[in-house]
Amino acid sequence: MESVLLAIEGMYPDRTLISYAASLCRRIRAELRVLYVIDPGIYEEQMKTLRKQLHRARDSFESTMIAASFAESGEFDTAGILADKTSAKIQQLLSETDKKAVKYRVQVKPGRTGAEILKHVNQHRDIVLAICDSKTMTTGLRTKLSVPLVVCRSAPSE
């Protein structure tokens, strides 16, 4: 089965971006692979945002950061449990139609977003398209990928 990669960076999965990716997957009958990248280099910036929006973002941010930490240290069972929370948030953002029609997987990874997208596409040859928001663009990523890249520019979901 063909797959579409949706790369998410930051604290909030964007409802519009997830809806776009799920709708596309439904139309082309592809699996949706969500790659949720936690970039340690932008941790400080996200902490500032977190302080401003703590009541909405706390659980999602903490679980993804902790999951990334556990994954880096080899605690994959704990990382998997925490990644399930991220998966639940994505499922919450999917429409009822998408939930019934689209098979999806969520993976939480620490690292630089562009490098993780490239590595994921190279490791999974069934991916036919990569989708990301503008924050995930790095110089030359589009030319290095073996699949088309769609860049969606949207505001963070609340």
N, C-alpha and C positions, 0 to 999 in steps of 0.2 A: 504494500500500500504506500502511496506517495504521502509525504508529509510537508507541512508548512511550519517553519520555525518562527515563533514570535518571541523576540528578545525584549525583556522588560528590565529596566534599570531604575533604581530608586525605590521609594517606599510604597508608592501607590500604583497598582495595576490600573491603567486607564480603561474605563468602561467602553469608550468609543473604539479604542484600539483592539480590545478583546472582541467586541462585537464585529468589527470589520474582519478580523482574522477568522473568527468562527463562521461568519457568513461565507467567506471565500472558501473555507474548507468544506462547508456543506455543499456549495455549488460544484466544486471539483472532486468531491468525495475523497478528501484527504484527511489524514490525521493532523491534529494540531499539537505541536510540541512547544511548550512554553519554557523558555530558558530565562530564569529570574537571576540576574547577575548582581551580586553585591560587590561593589568596587571599594576596597579598603581606602583607596586614595581620595574618595569623596565622602568618607565617613564624617568628617568635620562639618561639611556643608549640610549633610542630612541631619546631623544632630541639631543644627540651628533651626532647620525646618521642623524637626520633631518637637523642639521646645515650643514653637509657635502653635503647633497643631496637635499637641500631645493627646488630647482626649479622643481624636479620631485615628491617629496613626500608631499609637503605642504598641498594641498587640502585634500588628503586622510587621512593623520594623524590628521589634525585639526578636520575634520568632525567626525572621529571615537572617538577621545578624548572628543570632545564636546558632542557627542551622549551619551557616557558613563556617563559623568557628569550629563546631563539632566535626564538620566534613573535613576541614583542613587538618584536624588533629586525629583523624581516623575513626572517630566515633560515628560511624555511618548509621547505626540504628537510631540514635538520638537525632541526628540530622534529618533522617527520614521522617520521624515523628513531627518535627518542626516544619519540614517542607510540606507535610500534609495540611498544616494550617494555611499555608500559602495557596495550596491547591483548593482548599475550601473557599478561600476568598475569590479565587478565579471562578469557581463554579457558581458562587453567589452572583458574580457579574455577568455570567452567561445567561442569555434568555432561555426560557423553557424550551423553545424550538431547538436552539443550539445544543442544549443538554441531551436531547433525545437523538440528534442527528450527527453530532460530532464527537469522535473519540479524541481524547486529549491526554497528554502527560505533562507533568510539571517537574522541572528539575531546578534546584537552587545551587548556584555555583559561586564561589568567591573568585575574584579576579578582575581583570580589565575587560570591559564589555566587548570591545572590538575583537580582541584576541580570543575571548570565549566563543563568540559567534563563529569566527573562522574555524576554530578547533571543532566546534560542534558540527558544523556543516561538513568538514572534512571527515569526521568520524561516522557520520550518518548519511550515506549516499542516497537515501530515499527522499531527502529534502529537495524540493523543487523551487522553493521561494523562501526568502528571509524577510521578515517584517520587523522594524524597530522604530523607536521614536528618535527625534533629532538628537537627544543627548547621547545616544549610543554611537553616533558616527565618529569614526576616527579617520585620519588621513589615509587614503588608499584602500580602505576596507572594500569599497564597491569594486575596485579592480582586482582585488585578491580573491574575492568570493567566486565560486564556480556556479553560483545560482544568482538569479536576479534579486536585488535588494529594494524593498519598498520602505521609504522613510515617511513616517506619519508625524506630523507636527500637531500636537494637541496638548491641551492644558491638563495638569494632574487631576484625577478624580478626587472627589471628596468623600 
